[in-house]
Each structure stands twice: as structure tokens, then as C-alpha cells.
């Protein structure tokens, strides 16, 4: 069978996988998955969302729109935030810069658009104001008033980052499952720091120019770093700091086949490892990773998970027994958990590095 004869089947297989294996974005901080809401969002809101973007022709009217979206999404991924701040939400944030640029004009270059994205993310009053993106100009003055009034009335039950569109005035579908309060606060701080770094470099041409500094995440916040083997990271060539030498990935050599190799499609060991970690330890920790070639998975323990719990034989997974007075309690067994990180990532993980001493090991 030739490569050309395989192509249609590969395309069909990929399309089938995308349809059947799609799952909603997990709300990791609360430890549960809103599968029903996610499916409803995907099946009803996504086609409408895409049709609105196509009808806007933002790319034709503003050639820098696509580049700004890519820069913004790359920054979100590099700062380990892509698990909570989705691509659709980033698209809406960037679209607002072009549709409602006042007091400026629409960005004419990717660099200016990216700087305004960082400014919007870091300076907008997300707690008290909805971000209204007037796609197609369908919203009237009365709609703006209605959205703001509904937002104020139901603020406590709405997402922390609320983005309203003509077809989504009350729910903010694209941010309903994230980011959480903590992640949004982290994004605001990192965006402000990145903006300051880039503006400083632009204002001082004598300073060494290294825009990648804004894409390198600070790691001092995290409790554990899981270092990955570069040879097992399929997208390592897309990293912020790509390697000088790349490895041959995605091919399975078989001497018995005439074409000598078969492509390995849609296989990412890092994604699978992350999914296993979140399934096994999602109640104890948060896991973050740059999806575009990142070589480290960062772990943040959940403080509430380290409170003593009553002893129950059915809830002893990754926990140890501790006697306090006459009462028997259980606490997370951090040493065993770190060892599980290594065992689950055998061949992919090179080192598990604890970074804090505030947790008992």
C-alpha cells in the first residue's frame, strides 16, 4: 500500500478521533468535570462561534489579527496557562482589541496587538466589569445595558472572567469552566510582568533585546517540577528555546515494509502522562505544562488536600496514617506520590524535583 493510498484513510481516522475522543475542559481546581456542559458547548456554541468569526472576516480586514492570536496563544501556553484559559477565550480577547480598539486604532502589527493583549489581560477589571465583544456589531446600546445589569445581579454565580457576545449575553460559555480565581490572578500578574519587560526593551534600544524572556515562565511558585526527556517530547522543536539538534520522532521503522516507516499519528506521550496524573492525583494537586514542547510539568499542591482526614479504608489511595491523640487521621503520602510520578512516567520522566519544604516528606 502506498503513502498516497493511506492518506484518505488517515484523514478519516483523524476526523473520527476528533469527533469521538473530544472531552470538555476539566475544571481542575474544583476536581470535577462538567461533561454535560462541555458537550453542549461543543455541539451548539462552537459552530455558531466559528460561523461568526468567519463572517467577521477579521483576517481580511486586519491582516495582523491571525498573528496576534498565535502570539497570544503561544504566550498562554508558555506560561503554563493553556489548561485553564482556552483558545476560544483567547480568540475573543484578541477580537475585542480589533473590534473595540478605543481610545486607540486597531493594531496594525502583531507586536502592537500582542502588547495590547497583555495590557488588556493585566489591567481589565474582571471582578466588576464584563468584557463585551460586539461580534458583527449586533449589540445595541440597550443590549450593553442589559448585559451589565444582568452581570451585576448574578455576579457571584458567574465566571471570574466574563466575556459576553451577541449570542452569549448571560453565561460566558467560553470561560465557564476556567480560569479559576487563582489562575486568573496568576495570569494577571504574569501578563503585567511580561508587558513591563517588553516595554522596557522597546524603550531602551541599547539594552539586549530578548523578547523570549516574556515567554519563559517563572517556576519558583511551584512545589514540584517533573523534568521530561527531550527525546520523548514530540513538539520539542516548537519550544520557546528550541534545541540545536532535533530527534527523529513519529516514525516506526519496520524492515518488512516497503516504505520503511509508518507515521505515528496523534500520539503525544506528554498529553497522556498529564491525563494520567490528573486522573490519579487531581484531588491533591494541580498540574501545568507548556503544550508546545515544554520539558517540565509543574505541580502545585492543593492546601485543602493536606488537612487531616478521618481514617477510612476506602480512601487510603496515596495517603498515610497519623495518630493525633486518640484519633486516627490520614494525610497525603508525599514521598509515595513523588515515587508514583516517576513510575507512571517511566521512559518519559528524567527527574522529579521537590521545590518546597512546607510539605512533609
N, C-alpha and C positions, 0 to 999 in steps of 0.2 A: 504494500500500500504506500503510495507516495505522499509527500508532505501536502500537496495540493488537495488530494482526496481526503486528508484528515481535517483540513481547515473547516469545512462546513460543520462537521460533527463537533469540533472543538468549540465553535461559536455557539452551537445549540446547547452543548453541555454547560458552557459558562452561563448562558442565559437561564438555563434551568436551575443552576445552582443559585444564581442571584435571586430567583423567584422563591425557591423553596427554603433556602437557608437563611433568609433575612430574618433578623430578630430585632426588636426595639432596643433603643439605647437604654442601658441599665442605669437606674438612679443609685449609684454605688453607695453614697453616703448614708442612705436610709436602709440599704441592704435588701431591697426587693426590686422586682422587675414588673413594670406595668405593661405586660404583654398585650392586653386588650387595647389599651390606649395607643400603643405603638403601631399595632396593625391597622387601627382605624386611621391614624395619621398617615401611614404609608399608602393605604388604599384609596383614601379620599382627598386628603390635603395635598399630597405630593404632586399628583398630576395637575391639580389646579395651580399649585405654586410654580411648576415648570412652565405651564402654558402662559402664566402671567409674565414670567421672565422673558419668554420668547417674544411675546407681543410687545414688550417694552423696547426691544432692540437696543438695549443699553450698550452692547458691544459696538454696534454700528454708529450710534450717536456719540459714544465716548470710548475711543479706542483703548484707553488705559484701564477701563473697567475690569477686564479679564485679568490683566497683570496685577492689579491691586488685590483682587480676590485671591489670586495664587499666593501673593506675598503674605496676605493676612492669614490664610490657612496654613502656610508654612511656618509662620511665626507661632501660631496657636499650637501646632504640632510640636515645634522645637521647645516650647515652654511647657510641654507635658500636659496641655490642657484640652487636647482634642477629644478625650473621652467624655468630657462634660459640655464643652462648647462645640456644637455640631457644625458641619459645613453649611447647612441651610441657614442657621442663625448668622454665621459669618457673612454669607451672601447678602442677607438682609441689612446687616450693619454697613457693609460696603455700599449697597444700593442707596442707603439713606444719604451717604456722602455726595452722591451724584444727583439724586432727586431733590434733596433739600440742602443745598450747599451753603445757604446764607449763614453768616454775612460774607462768605467768600463766593467765588465762582466754582464751577465743577472742576475737580482735579484734572489737570492736563498731562500729568506724567505719573507713572507708577510710584515714584519716590514720594511725591506730594500726597498722593492718595493714601499711601501706607502710613505716613506721618499723621495724617488726619484720622485714620482708623485708630491708631494708638491714642491720639488725643481724645477721640470720642469714647473709647472704651474706658480710659482712665479718669475722665472728668465729668461724664454724664451722671446726673442724679438718678441712679437706678432705683433708689428707695422710694422716691416721691414722684417720679415722672415716668409715664410710658413713652417708649420710643415709637413714634408713629411713622411708618413707611408708606407713603401715598403712592402705591403702585398704580400706574395708568392714570393717575390723577382722579381716581374715582371718589375720593373722600371730599366731602363738603365741610364748610365751617361748622354746621350742625353735627356732623359726624365726629369732628375733633372734640367738640364739647361733650358729646355723649361718651366717647371713649375715655376722656379724662374723668368724668363724673363716675362712670362705672368702675374705673380703676381705683379711685379714692374709696368708693363704697365697699369694694371687695378686696382691698389691698392685702389683708392678712392671708387670704387663700390663694393668691396669685403667685406666679413665679417671681423670683427675685429680679430676674432680667425680663422685663415685659416688653415684647415687640408686637405692635398691632399693625395689621394690614387691612385693606378693604374687605377681604373675605374672612378675616380673623380678628374681630374687634374686641373680643372678651376673654379669649383663652390663652393667647400666645402659645400656639401649638408647638412651635419650633424650639421653645425654651422651657416647656412644661416639665421636662424630666432632667433639666440641668441647664446652666450650672447651679450648684447649691450656693448658699450664702458664703461659706468658707472659700469655695473655689472662685466665686466671683470677686471676692475681696483679694484673693491672691492674684487674679488676672489684672485687677485694677492697679495693684502695686507694681507688678512686673511690667505692665504697659507704660506706667509713668516712668519707671527707671529706663526702659528701652528708649522711650521718646527723648528723655534727657540726654542719654548717651549719643543718640543720632544727631540731635540738635547741636550738641557741643562739638561734634566732629565737623558738622557743616559750617558752624560759625568760626571755627579755627582751622583754616586750611593748612597751617603749619603742623598741626597735630597729625600723628599717624592715623591714617584712615583705615579702619577695620569695622565695616558695618556688621560683620558677623557676630560682634560682641553682643548685639541686641538679640541674637538668636540663640545664644548659649545660656541655658537655664542655670540659675543658682541652685546648688544641691545641698546647701547647709541646712535647709529646713527639714529634710527627710531623715527618718530613723534608720532605714536600711537601704543599701544600694546593692542591686543584683547585677553584676557585670556579665555581659554576654560575649560569646565567641564571635568575632567578626566574620569568620568563615561560614557561620550558620545564620547570618542575618541577610536575607535576600536583597534588601533595599539599602545596604550599607553604602553603596555608591551615591545615594541621594542624601547622605548625612550632611549636616551643616559643615563639618570638617571632613570631607571625603578622604579615603585612604589614597596613598600614592599608587598602590597596586591593588587591583581588584581580583576577585577569585571567580572561577567558573562556577556559576550557580544555575540551577534549573534544568540540568541535563542528566539523564540517567544513561550511562554508557552500557551497551549490550552488544558484544561481538556478533551475536547470532542475527542481528537485524541489519538489513542492507543500508539503512540510513545512519547507522552507528549510534544514534541517540534519539531519545524521545523527550519532548518538552514536559516538564513538571509544571502544571498549570494550577494557579490559585492555591499554592501551598506556602504558608508562612509560619515557620516554627515559633516565631516570637508571638504572633497573634494567638496561636493555640496554647502556648505556655501561659500567656496572660489570662486567657479564658479559664484555664485550669486553676490558676492562682485565685482568681476572683470567685470561682465556684467553691473552692475549698476553704478559703480564708477571708472571704468578703465581709464576714461579720466582725473580723478582728482588725482589718487593715484596708487601706486604700492603695491601689497600685496604679502607677503612671508610667508612660513610656512614649518616646517620640516614634510615631508610626512610620516615619520616613528615614529608616536606617539608624535609629538610636541604638547605642551599645550599652545602655543601662536602663534597668527598670527600678524605679524608686518606690519605696514603701513608706507609708505614713500610718502608724498605729492609731486606732480609734481609742481615745481616752476612756470612753464608757465601757469598752470591752475589757478593761483591766480592773474593773471594780469586782470585788469578791462576789461570787455567785453561790447560792446554796448547792450542796453536793447532790447531783443526780446522775445515776449510772448511764442514762440515755444521752447525757450531754457532756461526755468526757473527751470529745474529739479535740486534740491539741491543747488539753488542759492538765493541770497538775493539782493535787490535793494539798490543802494547807489547813491546819487546825488552829483556830483562834479561840482561845478559852475552851468552852465546852461545845463550840460549834465547828462544823466541818464545812469548809468552803473550797471552791476551785478557782484557779487563776490560769491565764494562758501560759503554756509552757513554751517560752520564747526560744529556748535552746533547741527544743524538738522541732519547732516551727521553722527555724532557720535551716535545720538539717533537712526538713521536708522540701524547702526551697531548692536545696542542692540536688536532692534525689529526683524531684519532679523535673528538673531542668538538666538532667544528665546529658552531656554532649553539647548542650547549648550554654549552660552557665559555667563561667570560669571562676567566679568568686562571689561569695555572699558577705558583704561588708557591713557590720553594725556600725552606725554612726553616732548613737547616743547612749548614754549610761543611765537614763532615767527609767529604763525598764529592767526588771530583774531578770537575769540570765543565769 
